């Protein structure tokens, strides 16, 4: 293989890698923010309404979200660097009411310094 074709192949792979890094967060990455939970284990319930922009939750908290006739539960897990956030439609792609609402995940009070 000569230098020019090898360079072009490397350039093509680099462009593909950059495009992949800019892609939106796929639903499979929802696990980075916690996991599905039984609705019965939720400590509180939030009804998703038109016009809602965000909900505040805490890492370690289990919340039931009600949208239309569906109710789903989620146990949140925050990142290690402090606050994090995720759009609820990433967690609940089958819940249309979740679109456009962001969950702001506060660090757990159990692990905060005094």
C-alpha positions in Angstrom: 0.0 0.0 0.0 1.4 3.4 -0.9 1.4 6.4 1.3 -1.4 8.3 -0.4 -4.1 5.6 -0.2 -3.1 4.7 3.4 -3.5 8.4 4.2 -6.9 8.7 2.6 -8.1 5.6 4.4 -6.9 7.0 7.7 -8.5 10.4 6.9 -11.8 8.6 6.2 -11.8 6.8 9.5 -10.9 10.0 11.3 -13.9 11.8 9.8 -16.1 8.9 10.7 -14.8 9.0 14.3 -15.4 12.8 14.6 -19.0 12.4 13.2 -19.7 9.6 15.7 -18.5 11.8 18.6 -21.0 14.5 17.6 -24.0 12.2 17.3 -26.8 12.6 19.8 -26.9 10.3 22.9 -28.4 7.0 21.9 -31.1 5.4 24.1 -28.7 2.6 24.9 -26.7 5.0 27.0 -29.7 5.6 29.3 -28.0 3.2 31.7 -25.4 5.9 32.4 -28.1 7.8 34.3 -29.6 4.9 36.3 -32.0 2.1 35.6 -35.7 1.2 35.2 -37.4 0.6 38.5 -40.7 -0.8 39.7 -43.3 2.0 40.1 -44.2 0.6 43.6 -40.6 1.4 44.8 -40.8 5.1 43.9 -40.5 7.6 46.7 -42.4 10.2 44.8 -44.5 10.6 41.6 -44.2 13.3 38.9 -46.9 14.0 36.4 -45.4 15.1 33.1 -47.4 18.1 31.7 -47.2 20.2 28.6 -44.8 23.1 29.1 -42.6 21.4 31.7 -39.0 22.0 31.0 -37.2 20.2 33.8 -37.5 18.1 36.9 -35.1 18.0 39.9 -34.1 14.6 41.1 -31.4 13.3 43.4 -28.9 10.5 42.6 -30.2 7.3 44.3 -33.8 8.5 44.2 -36.5 6.4 42.6 -39.2 8.4 40.9 -42.4 7.4 39.1 -43.2 9.5 36.0 -46.8 9.6 34.8 -47.5 10.6 31.2 -51.0 10.1 29.8 -52.1 6.6 30.8 -48.6 5.3 31.4 -46.5 5.4 34.6 -42.9 4.4 34.5 -40.3 4.2 37.3 -36.6 5.2 37.2 -33.8 5.1 39.8 -31.4 7.9 39.0 -27.6 7.6 39.3 -25.6 10.8 38.9 -22.1 11.2 37.5 -19.1 11.5 39.8 -18.3 15.1 38.9 -21.3 16.7 40.6 -24.6 17.6 38.8 -25.6 15.9 35.6 -28.7 16.0 33.5 -30.5 13.9 30.9 -33.5 14.4 28.7 -36.4 12.2 29.9 -37.1 11.1 26.3 -33.7 9.3 26.3 -34.8 7.3 29.4 -38.4 6.9 28.2 -38.5 6.9 24.4 -42.1 5.4 24.4 -43.5 8.2 26.6 -44.3 11.1 24.3 -44.9 13.5 27.3 -41.2 13.1 28.2 -40.0 14.9 25.1 -38.3 18.2 25.9 -38.2 17.7 29.7 -34.7 17.5 31.3 -34.0 15.7 34.6 -31.4 17.6 36.6 -29.7 15.0 38.8 -28.2 16.4 42.1 -25.5 14.5 43.9 -26.7 12.1 46.7 -26.6 13.7 50.1 -25.2 10.4 51.4 -21.9 11.1 49.6 -21.5 14.9 50.2 -18.7 16.1 52.4 -19.7 18.0 55.5 
